[in-house]
């Protein structure tokens, strides 16, 4: 997979595969000012000798960049809409109502 071109579904070149790590394909893009991005494997499919990403180029280019080879997998998954942040209500409404009733 290393060295394989990655293009969008409309054949816009995204970059070249550097490696596959965990559930991500790491690509390098740019000619002079290079950047590295991780794309979740769910969005990349092999087709005719290249990898085709099922997301638009701006989505990939706006994703969190790799910093010294490391990346935040959770942040990247959230960027691509695979994971959603959630909050745990410290005191659910039902518990608050019970406390008031017990007084």
N, C-alpha and C positions, 0 to 999 in steps of 0.2 A: 504494500500500500504506500510506503514511503516514496516520495517523488511523483506521485500521481496528481494530475491536475484536478482541481475542484471547480466546477462551474455551477451556476444557478440553473433553475429549470428553463430559463429563457436564454441559456448559453452565454451568460456574462461571466467571465473568469473571476473567481474569488481568490485563488492562490494555489499553492502546492502543499501536499501533505508532508508534514515533518515526521509525524508519528501518530499512533493511536494509543491513548492512555485512558484507562478505565473505560467509561462509556462515551468517550469524546474522541473526535478526530481533530488533531492540532494542525492548523494550516498557517502558512506564512504568506502574506500578501504584500504588494507594493514592489516597486522597482528600486527607488532610491531610498525612500523612507519606509522601511519594512516594519510590519506589525504582525503579531501572532495572535490568533484567535482560536478558541475551542468551539467546535460545533457538536452538539449532542448527536450521537450515532443514529438516533431515530430519524434525523433529518438529512442523512446522507446515504445515497444508494449508488452502487456501481452500475454503470451502463455504458457499454461500448468502449471500455478502456479508460474511462474517466469516472470521477465521482460527481454525482449530481445532487446538489443541495435543494431541498424542497422549500427553502425560504429565500426571500429576496436579498440582494446584495447589501442593501442598507441595514437590514436586520443583523447580518453577520458583522458588518463594519462598526455598528453601534454597540456590539456586545462587549463585555469586559475583556480587556486585553490581558495576555499573559505577562506576568511581571517576573523577570529572571527565571522563566521556565515554570513558575508556579501559577496556579489559578484557583479561584473560589468556585468549586463545582456547583454549590447551592445558588450562588449569584447568577451563574451562567444558565442553570436550569430555569430559574425564575425569569431571566431575560427572555428566554425562548417560550415562556408560558407553560413549562412542564410542571413546575412546582409553584404553589401560591403561598405567600406568607400567611400565617394565621396567628391569631392572638387568643390566649386563654383568658377568659373572664375570671378574674381573681375572686369575684363574688357574684355568681350567677343570680339573675333576678329572682329565681325561685328560692334560693337560700336567703336572700335579703328579705323577702316577704315572710318567710318562716320566722326569722329573727324578730321582725316587727310584731308578728302575731304572738310570739312567746314573751315578748316585751321585757 
